[in-house]
Amino acid sequence: MLVGLVVLGGGPAAAAPVEIAAAVCPEPPPGMQAFADDVTAWVKWGVLALIGIGAVMSLGSILVGRIFSHPHASRYGAMGVAVVVMVAITYTVILTILGSITGSGCT
């Protein structure tokens, strides 16, 4: 046991100097940036269009439910508006996360 304490209690070893990188800059493979930009743009605008369509359909359901005294349509439309709002918030958060991962350079 005494040998273990002597070995573990030894003085600090001379450590070699270690260089630490200041930042890691993500770079796409050669020739992929244009393709990645196109795919990202199509996905962003597609999801944004779907959010808009969902909002219009939900509001239309509320309106039709009120006009024709159909409570189920109004209730489902209200739930649809709530879902659209949650999806829009999630969409914004995901875009921020992706932007921070694939940023446009080191900061």
C-alpha positions as CSV (number, residue, x, y, z in Angstrom):
1,M,0.0,0.0,0.0
2,L,2.9,2.3,0.8
3,V,4.3,1.7,-2.7
4,G,1.0,2.8,-4.2
5,L,1.0,6.0,-2.3
6,V,4.5,6.8,-3.2
7,V,3.8,6.2,-6.9
8,L,0.5,8.2,-6.9
9,G,2.0,10.9,-4.7
10,G,4.9,11.6,-7.0
11,G,5.6,15.1,-8.2
12,P,4.2,16.4,-11.4
13,A,5.6,15.0,-14.5
14,A,7.1,17.4,-17.1
15,A,4.3,17.8,-19.6
16,A,4.9,18.5,-23.2
17,P,3.5,21.9,-24.4
18,V,0.1,21.4,-26.0
19,E,-1.3,23.7,-28.7
20,I,-5.0,24.3,-28.4
21,A,-6.9,25.3,-31.5
22,A,-8.7,28.6,-31.0
23,A,-11.7,27.6,-33.0
24,V,-13.0,24.8,-35.3
25,C,-14.4,26.2,-38.5
26,P,-16.8,23.8,-40.3
27,E,-16.1,23.7,-44.0
28,P,-18.1,21.7,-46.6
29,P,-16.4,19.3,-48.9
30,P,-15.2,20.8,-52.2
31,G,-18.1,21.4,-54.6
32,M,-20.8,20.7,-52.0
33,Q,-21.6,24.3,-50.8
34,A,-23.8,25.2,-53.8
35,F,-25.8,21.9,-53.5
36,A,-26.1,22.3,-49.7
37,D,-27.4,25.9,-50.1
38,D,-30.0,24.8,-52.6
39,V,-31.3,22.0,-50.5
40,T,-31.3,24.2,-47.4
41,A,-33.2,26.9,-49.2
42,W,-35.8,24.5,-50.6
43,V,-36.4,22.9,-47.2
44,K,-36.6,26.3,-45.4
45,W,-39.1,27.7,-47.9
46,G,-41.1,24.4,-48.1
47,V,-41.5,24.3,-44.3
48,L,-42.4,27.9,-44.2
49,A,-45.1,27.4,-46.9
50,L,-46.5,24.4,-45.0
51,I,-46.7,26.5,-41.8
52,G,-48.6,29.1,-43.7
53,I,-51.0,26.6,-45.3
54,G,-51.6,25.0,-41.9
55,A,-52.4,28.4,-40.4
56,V,-54.9,29.3,-43.2
57,M,-56.6,25.9,-43.0
58,S,-56.9,26.1,-39.2
59,L,-58.3,29.6,-39.3
60,G,-60.7,28.5,-42.1
61,S,-61.8,25.6,-39.9
62,I,-62.6,28.0,-37.1
63,L,-64.5,30.3,-39.4
64,V,-66.5,27.4,-40.9
65,G,-67.3,26.0,-37.5
66,R,-68.6,29.4,-36.3
67,I,-70.7,30.0,-39.5
68,F,-72.3,26.6,-39.6
69,S,-72.5,26.0,-35.8
70,H,-70.2,23.1,-35.9
71,P,-68.3,23.0,-32.6
72,H,-65.9,20.2,-33.6
73,A,-64.6,22.2,-36.5
74,S,-64.0,25.2,-34.4
75,R,-62.2,23.1,-31.7
76,Y,-60.0,21.3,-34.2
77,G,-59.2,24.6,-35.9
78,A,-58.2,26.2,-32.6
79,M,-56.0,23.1,-31.9
80,G,-54.5,23.5,-35.4
81,V,-53.6,27.2,-34.7
82,A,-51.9,26.1,-31.5
83,V,-49.9,23.4,-33.3
84,V,-48.9,25.8,-36.0
85,V,-47.6,28.2,-33.5
86,M,-45.6,25.5,-31.7
87,V,-44.2,24.3,-35.1
88,A,-43.2,27.9,-36.0
89,I,-41.3,28.2,-32.7
90,T,-39.6,24.9,-33.2
91,Y,-38.8,25.8,-36.8
92,T,-37.1,29.0,-35.6
93,V,-35.1,27.2,-32.9
94,I,-34.0,24.4,-35.4
95,L,-32.8,27.1,-37.9
96,T,-30.8,28.8,-35.2
97,I,-29.2,25.5,-34.1
98,L,-28.4,24.6,-37.7
99,G,-27.0,28.1,-38.3
100,S,-24.7,27.8,-35.3
101,I,-23.5,24.4,-36.4
102,T,-22.8,25.2,-40.0
103,G,-22.0,28.9,-39.5
104,S,-20.4,31.1,-42.0
105,G,-17.0,31.2,-40.5
106,C,-15.3,31.3,-37.1
107,T,-16.4,33.8,-34.5
